[in-house]
Amino acid sequence: MIQPGDKAPEFELADSDMNIIKSSDCIGQNYVVYFYPKDDTPGCTIEATEFTDLMSEFETLNTKIVGVSKDNCISHGNFRDKYGLTVRLLADVDGKMCETFGVWQEKEKNGVKKMGIVRSTFIIDAEGIVRHALYNVTPKGHAEQVLELVKAL
């Protein structure tokens, strides 16, 4: 699992418009990578809309926000359009980025174990160093918590 002080893993994924986004595009500014289980589900919608609502404040702090799930680009586009999201959503369909960041884990719900994305957020500074690694986060109020951590960088 990724820990504070680690160099952030590199990534290269398509967003909801099928534009390729690379970690190298983020160097020179802070960036937040948040992983979420599935487009258009209650918790994921809360998290994405709260990040969208705070986007201008993140931009003032020279910070990009990207959300990552295993949904495809079309699903991301539909999710974005349905809720007016401004967060860039990256499609990690093969799960490589999820595995690299250590968020693809066994989860248990109602006594059933299965693999899935553990809702997690990584705050990465302008030099590409992980400053905060937050695992098992709660969607409601999470974007505000991340904003406060970014302000403290």
Protein Blocks (a to p, Z undefined) as FASTA:
>chain_A
ZZehiacdddddddfkopacdfklmgoiacdddddfbghifklmmmmmmmmmmmmmmmmn
opacddddfbdfklmmmmmmmnopabdcdddfkommmmmnopaccddeehiacddddddd
ddddfkopafbdcehiafehplmmmmmmmmmZZ
